[in-house]
Amino acid sequence: MRRALIFALVLLPLGLRAGQVLDRIVARVDHHVVLASEWDEAVRYEAFMDGKDLAAIDDASRQATLERLIDQELVQAEIDRTNFVPGTAAEIDARLAALRKQHPAGGSNATWKAALEKYGLSEADIRERVAVQVNEMRFLDQRFRPSIHVDPRAVEAYYRDIYVPATKKDGARPLGLAEARDQIEEILVQQRMDDLVAVWLKNLREQTMIERGEPQSPLLGLQEKKP
């Protein structure tokens, strides 16, 4: 959908009044672009999910969101090079339902709709972003999980040093090691995946031409280039 919008951005200004700006490019990742409208929506979405007041979002937070959008473009470019099968509608629905259940405003349709309106978002906006997250998670899981092996000694150390103390601190009774093993193994796998993805993204950034524009400028001012 965004690619069609880019063509529209090229053509529509011919019919606009002088000085009128429809949208602007804030970053370019190789031949793909991030638009100001996408950046703004991502900021509002993250604030909505975190329960933050939009007025409290500072420049550093907005810039961090832009960097995540750049990472998203890098991942999508890798997805496009494979025969990746995207998540189903049922998977997206399940993920959306889980997010809504965790959200303070998710208890009723009325509170959910009111919260979306407060942040200038629609159900379609939320679903589109959830779909991106589902596909990214599926792709990264397929790419990195098969190479990860969890040492049984690491599971035992996590159980002894982290799981048991944290569970007792919360006033709960710890499960036995045998019962908690699968849960702990998955935690360790996810931690290792996070490490691998961070290194992978760093390498992709070093190999990719990335240009950033001034946040308030309608034109792309080149701030960074990487061969």
HELIX and SHEET records of a PDB file:
HELIX    1   1 ARG A    2  LEU A   11  1                                  10    
HELIX    2   2 LEU A   12  GLY A   15  5                                   4    
HELIX    3   3 ALA A   36  ASP A   50  1                                  15    
HELIX    4   4 LEU A   54  ALA A   56  5                                   3    
HELIX    5   5 ASP A   59  ASP A   80  1                                  22    
HELIX    6   6 ALA A   89  GLN A  102  1                                  14    
HELIX    7   7 ASN A  109  LYS A  118  1                                  10    
HELIX    8   8 GLU A  123  PHE A  144  1                                  22    
HELIX    9   9 ARG A  145  SER A  147  5                                   3    
HELIX   10  10 PRO A  152  TYR A  158  1                                   7    
HELIX   11  11 TYR A  159  TYR A  163  3                                   5    
HELIX   12  12 VAL A  164  LYS A  169  1                                   6    
HELIX   13  13 LEU A  177  GLN A  207  1                                  31    
SHEET    1   A 3 HIS A  32  LEU A  35  0                                        
SHEET    2   A 3 ILE A  25  VAL A  29 -1                                        
SHEET    3   A 3 ILE A 210  ARG A 212 -1                                        
END                                                                             
